[in-house]
Amino acid sequence: MKTESGTSSSLHKTATNAGPIRFQHKGSIIFLSVAFIAFILIIFVKADLVLISFRSMFTAARLFVSAPKSLQAIFTSEILEFWIGAIYLCALPLTLIVVSGNKFWKRADEKNKPGQTELSLGKISFRAFMRQSIALYASAVIFILYSLAFLAPFIAPFSPYDQQDFLVTAYQPPFARLQALVLKQPKTLTIPIQTGSGITVELANSLISDFQKLKTRNEPNTVRFINEYRIDGDQVIYRQGIRTKSIGIAELAGSGKTQELAGGENRPNFVIERTFMFGTDQYGRDILSRVIYGSKISLSIGFLVVLISVSLGTIIGVSSGYFGGWVDAAMMRIVDILIAFPALFLILIIIATFGNSIYLIVITLSFTGWMGVARIVRSQVLSLKEQEFILAAKSLGLSNMRIIFRHLAPNTMTPVIIAATLRIGSIILTEAGLSFLGLGVQPPTPSWGNIINEGRDSLLNYWWISTFPGIAILTTVVCFNLIGDGVRDALDPRMRG
């Protein structure tokens, strides 16, 4: 029988929790709605590139069936980025609709049948995480960063590799606006059109044409950046740095007809204006585009390294703790030796011996970061294997593999998930440090670390080159640490209350 004071205290607790829960529910609805609208807008704005991406994907599939060697000669990793971005761009709005629908129906069921739904441990932990406001904000930021990484070919205003008229574009400050002449001359084809006839040649040439459109962002004409210009008869006199040149109007795209802009300025239609939001580097490359493309490298390396190291550490930790004896002794001595050996020194030795590439960096960081997870999992297994449910499984004659993967491994996931979320930030910092030292991802491939390295010699005069990728690293690492803290509090029964 409940006392009056107990009833009033429970009512007070329910009333105090109702406000934050209602606010978080509204916040999640707003975030899902804004994300859905943003993705739909990108689809409409970049509809031409999205359609070309899917068309080239279909053409490549047909060419793979008929002539795989021809596809291998044409295929580039840059085109794969467009395919992944197009799939992500179209799949995520559908996923958001499904998530929102499930959220709505579950909430309706809870209202119709209050107190009748039993929650699993996972759902209880998830609800506890959803009450962590700071962790939710950090998760939203990480979602935006990963979306930028996937959609880099569609969102980045320029190619991160274009060194475009650096006499004009080099060291431009943030929000610099530059004018450019649009020439009739098409941009150079990186892959020549094949000659001959037949279905294979037609498919190959169609694929080459689509690849060129994607590579040039469907802007086929050459663009020449200028400081200023004037029209003198049938010639356009323009200046690039200290050089003054001229070009015939007949060589420019457009009819030369003057168009009136929003500010009342008149400008011929062969002149365009481009804005560099984060400025440019010493080669005239757009910093915003390089930071967006750099997120793809840094975030991918962080995710892959943690996935591999956590998987390896979990397998070794479970095996060591469960089998014990000489298996445990041998594995733990290997762990002790690797922990005692300086990880950064080992990474430098491997990279100096075998060279530096993205794949080698992932493998090296993965195989030097699993020891802590193995020790955590081993300690969990040592206590779990003496529990009644494990002894019962052994008495029923279940195999060791079934006991390990069905009963032990799932019950060690709580500390593993916490370790993984907290480790992603340190991995991103390590990769950025290696790239800064010139031992990681090599230019011109952008990563946050090597972009900072390129701007370190001119940090005082041209601060924006290193500042913006530095802010990106700081934001990412802080957000992953906040998510890790939120996950730890949600999975700990003493913290979630």
Beta strands, then each sheet from edge to edge (+ up, - down):
strand 1: 176-186
strand 2: 221-226
strand 3: 228-232
strand 4: 235-240
strand 5: 243-248
strand 6: 258-260
strand 7: 266-268
strand 8: 271-276
sheet 1: 2+ 1- 8+
sheet 2: 3+ 4- 5+
sheet 3: 6+ 7-
end
